[in-house]
Amino acid sequence: MEGEVDNEVVVAVPKAFTPNRDNLNDILKIEAGAGVKMLKSFIIFNRFGKIVFQTNDINKGWDGTLNGYEQEMDAYSYLIDYVTYKDIAMRKTGSFILML
């Protein structure tokens, strides 16, 4: 309806990224709407369950490396814990593809 405020909180992660240093999709970051009050954690796991990236800074993203080594083209999963401006704790999981 016109004039209503949208209360939906949008937290999204792209389905793929290409950390090949061409300045296009080189960093995988959370795309967050205005409803996020605080990011508790953004954790990325490889297919073996090993953590390859984690942060609690919503402005930081993953460059596709672990300890300075480029990670292989594969499917990765993520876990995002955050708090909305209505003080509701939320959790989102999903997956994406690292493409070279």
MARBA-3410 file (N, C-alpha, C, O; in Angstrom, 1 decimal):
100
0.8,-1.2,0.0,0.0,0.0,0.0,0.9,1.2,0.0,2.0,1.2,0.5 ~ 0.4,2.3,-0.6,1.1,3.5,-0.7,1.2,4.2,0.7,0.2,4.2,1.5 ~ 2.4,4.7,1.0,2.6,5.4,2.3,3.0,4.5,3.4,3.4,5.0,4.5 ~ 3.0,3.2,3.3,3.4,2.3,4.3,4.9,2.1,4.3,5.5,2.1,3.3 ~ 5.4,1.9,5.5,6.9,1.7,5.6,7.1,0.2,5.5,6.4,-0.6,6.2
8.1,-0.2,4.7,8.4,-1.6,4.6,9.3,-2.1,5.7,10.4,-1.5,5.9 ~ 8.8,-3.0,6.5,9.5,-3.5,7.7,10.5,-4.6,7.4,11.1,-5.1,8.3 ~ 10.5,-5.1,6.2,11.3,-6.3,5.8,12.8,-5.9,5.9,13.2,-4.9,5.4 ~ 13.5,-6.8,6.6,15.0,-6.7,6.7,15.6,-7.6,5.6,15.3,-8.8,5.6 ~ 16.4,-7.0,4.7,17.0,-7.8,3.6,18.4,-8.0,3.9,19.2,-7.0,4.1
18.8,-9.2,4.0,20.3,-9.6,4.1,20.5,-10.6,3.1,20.0,-11.7,3.1 ~ 21.3,-10.3,2.1,21.6,-11.2,1.0,23.1,-11.3,0.7,23.9,-10.4,1.0 ~ 23.4,-12.5,0.1,24.8,-12.7,-0.3,24.7,-13.2,-1.8,23.8,-14.0,-2.1 ~ 25.5,-12.6,-2.6,25.5,-13.1,-4.0,25.6,-14.6,-4.2,26.2,-15.2,-3.3 ~ 25.1,-15.1,-5.3,25.1,-16.6,-5.5,26.5,-17.0,-6.1,26.8,-18.2,-6.1
27.3,-16.0,-6.5,28.6,-16.4,-7.1,29.5,-15.1,-7.0,29.0,-14.0,-7.0 ~ 30.8,-15.3,-7.0,31.8,-14.2,-7.1,33.1,-14.7,-7.7,33.4,-15.9,-7.7 ~ 33.8,-13.8,-8.3,35.0,-14.1,-9.0,36.2,-13.3,-8.5,36.4,-12.2,-9.1 ~ 36.9,-13.8,-7.6,38.1,-13.0,-7.0,39.3,-13.1,-7.9,40.4,-13.6,-7.5 ~ 39.2,-12.6,-9.1,40.3,-12.7,-10.1,41.0,-11.4,-10.3,41.7,-11.2,-11.3
40.8,-10.4,-9.4,41.4,-9.1,-9.4,41.1,-8.3,-10.7,42.0,-7.5,-11.1 ~ 39.9,-8.4,-11.2,39.5,-7.6,-12.4,38.6,-6.4,-11.9,38.1,-5.7,-12.7 ~ 38.5,-6.2,-10.6,37.7,-5.2,-10.0,36.2,-5.4,-10.2,35.4,-4.4,-10.0 ~ 35.8,-6.6,-10.6,34.4,-6.9,-10.8,34.0,-8.1,-9.9,34.6,-9.2,-10.2 ~ 33.2,-8.0,-8.9,32.8,-9.1,-8.0,34.0,-9.8,-7.4,34.0,-11.0,-7.2
35.1,-9.0,-7.0,36.3,-9.6,-6.4,36.1,-9.9,-4.9,36.9,-10.7,-4.4 ~ 35.2,-9.2,-4.3,34.9,-9.4,-2.8,33.5,-9.8,-2.6,32.6,-9.2,-3.1 ~ 33.3,-10.9,-1.8,32.0,-11.3,-1.5,31.6,-10.7,-0.2,32.2,-10.9,0.9 ~ 30.5,-9.9,-0.2,30.1,-9.1,0.9,28.6,-9.3,1.1,27.9,-9.7,0.2 ~ 28.1,-9.0,2.3,26.7,-9.1,2.6,26.1,-7.8,2.0,26.6,-6.7,2.2
25.0,-8.0,1.4,24.2,-6.9,0.9,23.0,-6.7,1.9,22.1,-7.5,1.9 ~ 23.1,-5.7,2.7,22.2,-5.5,3.8,21.3,-4.3,3.6,21.8,-3.3,3.2 ~ 20.0,-4.5,4.0,19.1,-3.4,3.9,19.2,-2.5,5.2,20.1,-2.8,6.1 ~ 18.4,-1.6,5.3,18.4,-0.6,6.4,18.0,-1.2,7.8,18.2,-0.6,8.8 ~ 17.4,-2.4,7.8,16.9,-2.9,9.0,17.9,-3.7,9.9,17.5,-4.1,11.0
19.2,-3.7,9.5,20.2,-4.4,10.3,20.8,-3.5,11.3,21.4,-2.5,10.9 ~ 20.6,-3.8,12.6,21.2,-3.0,13.7,22.6,-3.4,13.9,23.5,-2.5,14.1 ~ 22.9,-4.7,14.0,24.2,-5.2,14.3,24.5,-6.5,13.7,23.7,-7.4,13.7 ~ 25.7,-6.7,13.1,26.1,-8.0,12.6,26.9,-8.7,13.7,27.9,-8.2,14.2 ~ 26.4,-9.8,14.1,27.1,-10.6,15.1,28.2,-11.4,14.5,29.3,-11.4,15.0
27.9,-12.0,13.3,29.0,-12.8,12.6,28.5,-13.1,11.2,27.4,-13.3,10.9 ~ 29.5,-13.1,10.4,29.4,-13.6,9.0,30.5,-14.6,8.8,31.7,-14.2,8.8 ~ 30.2,-15.9,8.7,31.2,-16.9,8.6,31.0,-17.7,7.3,29.9,-18.0,6.9 ~ 32.1,-18.0,6.6,32.1,-18.7,5.4,32.9,-20.0,5.6,34.0,-20.0,6.2 ~ 32.3,-21.1,5.1,32.9,-22.4,5.3,33.1,-23.0,3.9,32.4,-22.8,3.0
34.2,-23.8,3.8,34.4,-24.6,2.6,33.6,-25.9,2.7,32.9,-26.1,3.7 ~ 33.7,-26.7,1.7,32.8,-27.9,1.6,33.2,-28.9,2.7,32.4,-29.9,2.9 ~ 34.3,-28.8,3.3,34.7,-29.7,4.4,34.3,-29.2,5.8,34.6,-29.8,6.8 ~ 33.7,-28.0,5.8,33.3,-27.4,7.1,34.3,-26.5,7.7,34.1,-26.0,8.8 ~ 35.4,-26.3,7.0,36.5,-25.4,7.6,36.1,-24.0,7.4,35.7,-23.6,6.3
36.3,-23.2,8.4,36.1,-21.7,8.3,37.2,-21.1,7.5,38.4,-21.2,7.8 ~ 36.8,-20.4,6.4,37.7,-19.8,5.5,37.7,-18.2,5.7,38.6,-17.5,5.2 ~ 36.6,-17.7,6.3,36.5,-16.3,6.5,35.5,-16.1,7.6,34.5,-16.8,7.7 ~ 35.7,-15.1,8.5,34.7,-14.6,9.4,35.0,-13.2,9.8,36.1,-12.7,9.9 ~ 33.9,-12.5,10.1,34.0,-11.1,10.5,32.7,-10.7,11.3,31.7,-11.4,11.2
32.7,-9.6,12.0,31.5,-9.1,12.6,31.4,-7.6,12.1,30.5,-6.9,12.6 ~ 32.1,-7.3,11.1,32.1,-5.9,10.4,31.3,-6.1,9.1,31.7,-6.7,8.2 ~ 30.1,-5.5,9.1,29.2,-5.7,7.9,29.8,-5.1,6.6,29.3,-5.4,5.5 ~ 30.8,-4.2,6.8,31.4,-3.6,5.6,32.6,-4.5,5.0,33.1,-4.1,4.0 ~ 33.0,-5.5,5.7,34.1,-6.4,5.3,33.6,-7.6,4.5,32.5,-8.1,4.8
34.4,-8.0,3.6,34.0,-9.2,2.8,35.2,-10.1,2.5,36.3,-9.8,2.9 ~ 34.9,-11.2,1.9,35.9,-12.2,1.6,36.5,-12.0,0.2,35.8,-11.8,-0.7 ~ 37.8,-12.1,0.2,38.5,-12.0,-1.1,38.9,-13.3,-1.7,39.6,-13.3,-2.7 ~ 38.4,-14.4,-1.2,38.6,-15.7,-1.8,39.9,-16.4,-1.4,40.3,-17.4,-2.0 ~ 40.6,-15.8,-0.4,41.8,-16.4,0.1,41.7,-16.9,1.5,40.8,-16.4,2.3
42.6,-17.7,1.9,42.8,-18.2,3.3,44.2,-18.2,3.6,45.0,-18.9,2.9 ~ 44.6,-17.4,4.6,46.1,-17.3,5.0,46.9,-16.9,3.8,48.1,-17.4,3.6 ~ 46.4,-16.1,2.9,47.2,-15.6,1.7,47.1,-16.6,0.5,47.7,-16.2,-0.5 ~ 46.4,-17.7,0.6,46.3,-18.6,-0.5,45.0,-18.6,-1.1,43.9,-18.6,-0.4 ~ 44.9,-18.5,-2.5,43.7,-18.5,-3.2,43.0,-19.8,-3.0,43.6,-20.9,-3.0
41.7,-19.8,-2.7,40.9,-21.0,-2.5,40.4,-21.5,-3.8,40.3,-20.7,-4.8 ~ 40.1,-22.8,-3.9,39.7,-23.4,-5.2,38.3,-23.0,-5.5,37.4,-22.7,-4.7 ~ 38.0,-23.1,-6.9,36.7,-22.9,-7.4,35.8,-24.1,-6.8,36.1,-25.2,-7.0 ~ 34.7,-23.7,-6.1,33.9,-24.7,-5.4,32.7,-24.0,-4.9,32.5,-22.8,-5.0 ~ 31.8,-24.8,-4.3,30.7,-24.2,-3.5,31.1,-24.0,-2.1,31.8,-24.8,-1.5
30.7,-22.9,-1.5,30.9,-22.6,-0.1,29.6,-22.2,0.5,28.6,-21.8,-0.1 ~ 29.6,-22.4,1.8,28.3,-22.0,2.6,28.6,-20.9,3.6,29.8,-20.7,3.9 ~ 27.6,-20.3,4.0,27.8,-19.2,4.9,26.7,-19.2,6.0,25.6,-19.8,5.9 ~ 27.0,-18.6,7.1,26.1,-18.4,8.3,26.2,-16.9,8.7,27.3,-16.4,8.9 ~ 25.1,-16.3,8.7,25.0,-14.9,9.1,24.1,-14.8,10.4,23.0,-15.2,10.3
24.7,-14.2,11.4,23.9,-13.9,12.6,23.9,-12.4,12.8,24.9,-11.7,12.8 ~ 22.6,-11.9,12.9,22.5,-10.4,13.0,21.3,-10.1,13.9,20.5,-10.9,14.2 ~ 21.2,-8.8,14.3,20.1,-8.3,15.1,19.5,-7.1,14.3,20.2,-6.3,13.7 ~ 18.1,-7.2,14.2,17.4,-6.1,13.5,17.2,-4.9,14.5,17.5,-5.0,15.7 ~ 16.7,-3.8,13.9,16.4,-2.6,14.7,15.3,-2.8,15.6,15.0,-2.0,16.5
14.5,-3.9,15.4,13.5,-4.3,16.4,14.0,-5.2,17.5,13.2,-5.8,18.2 ~ 15.3,-5.3,17.5,16.0,-6.2,18.5,15.6,-7.6,18.4,15.5,-8.4,19.4 ~ 15.4,-8.1,17.2,15.2,-9.5,16.9,16.4,-10.1,16.4,17.0,-9.7,15.4 ~ 16.9,-11.2,17.0,18.0,-11.9,16.6,17.6,-12.8,15.4,16.6,-13.6,15.5 ~ 18.4,-12.7,14.3,18.1,-13.5,13.1,19.3,-14.3,12.7,20.5,-14.0,13.0
19.1,-15.4,12.0,20.1,-16.2,11.4,19.8,-16.6,10.0,18.6,-17.0,9.7 ~ 20.8,-16.5,9.1,20.5,-16.8,7.7,21.7,-17.7,7.3,22.8,-17.4,7.6 ~ 21.3,-18.7,6.5,22.4,-19.6,5.9,22.1,-19.7,4.4,21.0,-19.4,3.9 ~ 23.2,-20.1,3.7,23.0,-20.2,2.3,24.4,-20.7,1.7,25.3,-21.1,2.4 ~ 24.4,-20.6,0.4,25.6,-21.1,-0.3,25.9,-20.2,-1.5,25.0,-19.5,-2.0
27.1,-20.3,-2.0,27.5,-19.5,-3.2,28.6,-20.3,-3.9,29.2,-21.2,-3.3 ~ 29.0,-19.9,-5.1,30.0,-20.5,-5.9,31.2,-19.5,-6.0,31.0,-18.3,-6.4 ~ 32.4,-19.9,-5.7,33.6,-19.2,-6.0,34.0,-19.6,-7.4,34.3,-20.8,-7.6 ~ 34.1,-18.6,-8.3,34.4,-18.9,-9.7,35.7,-18.2,-10.0,35.9,-17.0,-9.7 ~ 36.6,-18.9,-10.7,37.9,-18.3,-11.1,37.9,-17.9,-12.6,38.8,-17.4,-13.1
END
